[in-house]
Amino acid sequence: MSSQLGYLNKETKQRNENLVRRLLEEGFNKGNFSIVDELVAIDQKEHQRDHRDGREGVKEVIQSLKEAFPDFAFTIEELIGVEDKVWVRLTARGTNLGSFMGRPPTGRKISVDAIDIIRFKDGMMTEHWGVPDELGVAIQLGFLKPE
């Protein structure tokens, strides 16, 4: 397909997919903030509710997850690059040992699904859309009771 039609070459698609893997593994799973400086644009636009734009916003998310769930980790279930975006289906797991959603720790384990879309330009994450199963988190932590 022609790059004149807006399609990226195979190498760029693979690079973007690998960048997402690195951000998830090194940033979110290991808590390495330096990877955020390397891979996230300063003016990155965040579309997930209650999250701030930019590198500092991404670092805040990682920090808050690691404080609430010290063993927090994503597992990539599916990942595909399409044009300048990477779509990823994830499972997030962790044990709630810190305050979360304004509530004290429960000691409970969670396993929840999330879908993320990340846009790249010149090897940098420029936009993010995230849809985690927040209802599932609330139920698993005992904040809500299913009827």
N, C-alpha and C positions, 0 to 999 in steps of 0.2 A: 504494500500500500504506500502511496506517496506521502512524503512528509508535508507536501503542499496541502494535503487534506487534513492536517492536524494530527496525524498518527506519528508516534515516536518509533525509532528503530528498536530492534530487539535488544541491543546492548543497553540502551537507556532504560527500557522496561525492566530488564534484569537488575540493573544498578538500583533503580527505585525500590524494587522488591527486596533487595539485599539491605538497603538503608532502613526499611521498616523493620526487618529482622534484627538489625543491630540496635535500633532505638528501643525495641521491646526487650531484647535480651540484656543489653548493657545498661540501658537507662532504667526501665521499669523493673526488670527482674533483679538486677544487681545493685540498683540505686546509684549508678555512676552518672553524676550531673555533667561531667565534661563532654559526654556524648551528645547532650542536648545542645551545648554551644557549638559543637561540630556539625550537627545535622538539622537544626531548627533555625529558620530565618528569624532575625531580630523582630521583624514586623509580621510574624506568622499570625494568621487569623484563626481564631478558635470558635467553632460553632456549637460545641457541647455546652449545655446549660450549666451555669455557675462556674465556668472555667475562664480564666483570663487569657488574653492574647499574648503571643510572644514567648520567648525562651523562659522567662521567669514564670509565666503561667504554667508551662509544662513542668518545670522544676517543682512548683508548688504542688501539682497533682502527684508527682512521684513521691515527694516528701510526705504528703498527707496519707497516701496509701501505705507507705512503709511504716509510718507511725501507728496507724490503725491496725495494720496487718504486717508484722515484721517479716513473715515468710511469704509475702505477696509475690505472685508470679503469674505471668500470662503464658498460656500454651497456644501456639498458632494451630488452628484446626484447618483453615484454608486460607490461601493468600494468592491474589492474582493482580497483576498490573494491567491497567487498561488506559491507554493514552498517557496523560500526565498524572494519573491517580493510581493508588494501590488500594485494593479492597481486601480487608482481612476479617475473618471470623475467628474469634478468640474464646478461650475459657480462662476466666480469672479465678485463682484459688488463693486462699489464705486463712489464717487464724486470727480472729479479732481479739487482740491483746491491748489495744489502745482505744481512746475515744473515737467514735465515728458517728457522723450525722448528729452531733451534739449529745450523744448518749455514752454512758460508760461502757467499757469493754465487756463483752459477753463470754469470751473464751470459746465461742463457737467457730467452726470452720464454715467457709463459704465456697461454693463452686457455681459461678454464674457465667452466662454467655454475654458476649459483646460483639458488635459489628462496628468497625472503624473504616473510614475512608480518608486517605491522606493524599494531598496534592503536593507535587514536587516541581520545582523550577531550578534548573542548574544545580542539581544535587542537594537542594535544601527543601525541607518541609515548609510549605508556605500556607497551607490550610489543613484543618482537621475537623472532621465530623465524627462524633462518637455516640453510639447508642448502647449503653450497658443495660442489663436487666435489673434496674433499680428495685422493682417490686420483688424480684427473687431475692435480692440482697436483704431487703427489709424483712421478708418472711423467714429466711434462713437465720437471721440474727435475732429473731423473736420480737422485732419491733411491731410487726403486724401478724395477726392470726388469720390463716385462711379459713373461709367458712364453707 
